C-alpha cells in the first residue's frame, strides 16, 4: 500500500506552508 508516499507528499506540503509562515514572521520582526 503506497500510504507512506501519500503521507510524505502531504507532510512536504505542510512543511512548505509552515516554512512560508516562518519567513513571513521573520520579515515582520525586522
MMTF fields as JSON, N, C-alpha, C and O atoms, coordinates in Angstrom:
{
  "mmtfVersion": "1.0.0",
  "mmtfProducer": "UNKNOWN",
  "numBonds": 119,
  "numAtoms": 120,
  "numGroups": 30,
  "numChains": 1,
  "numModels": 1,
  "chainsPerModel": [1],
  "groupsPerChain": [30],
  "chainIdList": ["A"],
  "bondAtomList": [4, 2, 8, 6, 12, 10, 16, 14, 20, 18, 24, 22, 28, 26, 32, 30, 36, 34, 40, 38, 44, 42, 48, 46, 52, 50, 56, 54, 60, 58, 64, 62, 68, 66, 72, 70, 76, 74, 80, 78, 84, 82, 88, 86, 92, 90, 96, 94, 100, 98, 104, 102, 108, 106, 112, 110, 116, 114],
  "bondOrderList": [1, 1, 1, 1, 1, 1, 1, 1, 1, 1, 1, 1, 1, 1, 1, 1, 1, 1, 1, 1, 1, 1, 1, 1, 1, 1, 1, 1, 1],
  "groupList": [{"groupName": "UNK", "atomNameList": ["N", "CA", "C", "O"], "elementList": ["N", "C", "C", "O"], "formalChargeList": [0, 0, 0, 0], "bondAtomList": [1, 0, 2, 1, 3, 2], "bondOrderList": [1, 1, 2], "singleLetterCode": "X", "chemCompType": "L-PEPTIDE LINKING"}],
  "groupTypeList": [0, 0, 0, 0, 0, 0, 0, 0, 0, 0, 0, 0, 0, 0, 0, 0, 0, 0, 0, 0, 0, 0, 0, 0, 0, 0, 0, 0, 0, 0],
  "groupIdList": [1, 2, 3, 4, 5, 6, 7, 8, 9, 10, 11, 12, 13, 14, 15, 16, 17, 18, 19, 20, 21, 22, 23, 24, 25, 26, 27, 28, 29, 30],
  "secStructList": [7, 6, 2, 2, 2, 2, 2, 2, 2, 2, 2, 2, 2, 2, 2, 2, 2, 2, 2, 2, 2, 2, 2, 2, 2, 2, 2, 2, 2, 7],
  "xCoordList": [0.847, 0.0, 0.879, 1.743, 0.675, 1.51, 1.059, 1.097, 0.631, 0.181, 1.353, 1.194, 2.528, 3.699, 3.998, 4.37, 3.838, 4.116, 3.128, 3.522, 1.851, 0.854, 1.129, 1.039, 1.463, 1.726, 2.944, 2.942, 3.973, 5.188, 4.873, 5.396, 4.021, 3.654, 2.896, 3.192, 1.916, 1.139, 2.049, 1.939, 2.936, 3.851, 4.752, 5.075, 5.164, 6.04, 5.285, 5.833, 4.019, 3.221, 3.04, 3.152, 2.757, 2.59, 3.881, 3.865, 5.016, 6.325, 6.544, 7.037, 6.177, 6.355, 5.48, 5.922, 4.24, 3.337, 3.893, 3.875, 4.388, 4.966, 6.188, 6.42, 6.969, 8.178, 7.807, 8.465, 6.761, 6.322, 5.879, 6.206, 5.137, 4.696, 5.904, 5.935, 6.902, 8.113, 8.837, 9.309, 8.923, 9.585, 8.817, 9.425, 7.491, 6.684, 6.928, 7.045, 7.007, 7.234, 8.594, 8.722, 9.604, 10.944, 10.934, 11.537, 10.256, 10.213, 9.476, 9.869, 8.416, 7.65, 8.487, 8.382, 9.315, 10.116, 11.139, 11.438, 11.681, 12.688, 12.056, 12.763],
  "yCoordList": [-1.212, 0.0, 1.258, 1.399, 2.165, 3.387, 4.5, 5.675, 4.132, 5.177, 6.063, 7.274, 5.468, 6.249, 7.349, 8.461, 7.043, 8.056, 9.224, 10.388, 8.904, 9.972, 10.805, 12.032, 10.143, 10.859, 11.759, 12.896, 11.265, 12.076, 13.304, 14.387, 13.143, 14.291, 15.323, 16.515, 14.87, 15.803, 16.47, 17.673, 15.707, 16.258, 17.301, 18.308, 17.063, 18.027, 19.317, 20.407, 19.198, 20.407, 21.195, 22.42, 20.485, 21.154, 21.832, 22.935, 21.175, 21.743, 23.041, 24.022, 23.043, 24.256, 25.385, 26.532, 25.068, 26.091, 26.663, 27.877, 25.791, 26.261, 27.122, 28.119, 26.743, 27.498, 28.904, 29.877, 29.013, 30.333, 31.186, 32.371, 30.595, 31.352, 31.795, 32.915, 30.929, 31.262, 32.437, 33.339, 32.423, 33.528, 34.828, 35.872, 34.774, 35.98, 36.542, 37.756, 35.68, 36.146, 36.821, 37.856, 36.252, 36.844, 38.228, 39.163, 38.359, 39.656, 40.686, 41.852, 40.266, 41.207, 41.665, 42.818, 40.782, 41.142, 42.207, 43.079, 42.152, 43.136, 44.445, 45.381],
  "zCoordList": [0.0, 0.0, 0.0, 0.866, -0.95, -1.069, -0.132, -0.497, 1.079, 2.018, 2.409, 2.562, 2.572, 3.001, 1.981, 2.36, 0.684, -0.339, -0.206, -0.278, -0.013, 0.112, 1.356, 1.319, 2.451, 3.7, 3.539, 4.011, 2.885, 2.717, 1.861, 2.12, 0.844, -0.001, 0.828, 0.755, 1.618, 2.442, 3.461, 3.698, 4.057, 5.056, 4.429, 5.059, 3.178, 2.489, 2.213, 2.377, 1.79, 1.528, 2.817, 2.821, 3.922, 5.222, 5.616, 6.161, 5.343, 5.674, 4.905, 5.462, 3.623, 2.808, 3.343, 3.418, 3.715, 4.238, 5.541, 5.743, 6.428, 7.691, 7.408, 8.092, 6.404, 6.073, 5.599, 5.968, 4.788, 4.312, 5.495, 5.561, 6.428, 7.61, 8.407, 8.915, 8.523, 9.283, 8.636, 9.328, 7.314, 6.602, 6.834, 7.07, 6.77, 6.972, 8.363, 8.526, 9.367, 10.739, 10.842, 11.496, 10.209, 10.267, 9.626, 10.154, 8.497, 7.807, 8.665, 8.702, 9.353, 10.178, 11.367, 11.785, 11.915, 13.086, 12.718, 13.533, 11.505, 11.093, 10.684, 10.31]
}
